[in-house]
Amino acid sequence: MSIRDEIRSRTQESPPRLFFLPPLIPALPIVRELFVSQEVYRVASPPWSTADPGPRFAQMRAFLDIWTSGALISVANNPYRKGRSTFMARIDPAPDEVFDIRCIAPNPGMRVLGCFADRDLFVALTTAMREDLATDKDWRNEREACKAAWRRLFPGYRPFSGANLNEYISANILLV
């Protein structure tokens, strides 16, 4: 069975443990695939409150739709050398293959952590408010939660690993 078969299987469970997340605007194309855990699905699905954290969840969903629609994104391979507006970055240590989508607006933003299952196929597993990731220990705990979620969903499968970021994302990528 392939990882894609495993993903499909998780979306068909009752209740599903993974959800395919197409853009909220139906006219947007689906260029890159995004599957999300129950945790991410809960906060990425409208309606959202006008009180905090509702606007942060809505903005997070907009960032996820940027991924799916194939828009130009900036991606950092080095977790410690990236611009403030970088869209996606690898989490340290690199061999763990954990990345985060950096939802930077509204400030202080959120992070969505996950792993690639294949080229242009990202599985978003955990979310964290940026202010809750203040220390190295906080980042380590969130990374470990993401890895544990991957292992629960896909025992026996390692996240996708590429020699360079172009092997993870096929087009519309700005390497930073």
TAVENDA-V665180 format. One record per backbone hydrogen bond with DSSP energy under -1.0 kcal/mol. NH is the residue of the N-H (numbers start at 0). CO is the residue of the C=O. Records with the same first field share a line. If there is no record, write none. Layout:
NH = CO ; CO
This chain:
5 = 1
6 = 2
7 = 3
8 = 4
9 = 5
10 = 6
16 = 9
17 = 9
18 = 35
20 = 33
27 = 24
30 = 67
31 = 67
32 = 119
34 = 121
35 = 18
36 = 123
40 = 36
41 = 37
42 = 38
43 = 39
53 = 50
56 = 52
57 = 53
58 = 54
59 = 55
60 = 56
61 = 57
62 = 58
63 = 59
64 = 60
65 = 61
66 = 62
67 = 63
68 = 64
69 = 66
70 = 65
72 = 171
74 = 173
75 = 87
80 = 77
85 = 82
87 = 73
88 = 99
89 = 75
90 = 97
95 = 92
96 = 93
98 = 113
99 = 88
100 = 111
101 = 86
102 = 100 ; 109
103 = 101
108 = 105
109 = 102
110 = 127
111 = 100
112 = 125
113 = 98
114 = 122
116 = 120
117 = 120
119 = 167
120 = 117
121 = 32
122 = 114
123 = 34
124 = 112
125 = 112
127 = 110
129 = 108
131 = 128
132 = 129
138 = 134
139 = 135
140 = 136
141 = 137
142 = 138
143 = 139
144 = 140
145 = 141
146 = 142
147 = 143
148 = 144
149 = 145
150 = 146
151 = 147
152 = 148
153 = 149
156 = 153
159 = 115
166 = 163
167 = 164
168 = 164
173 = 72
175 = 74
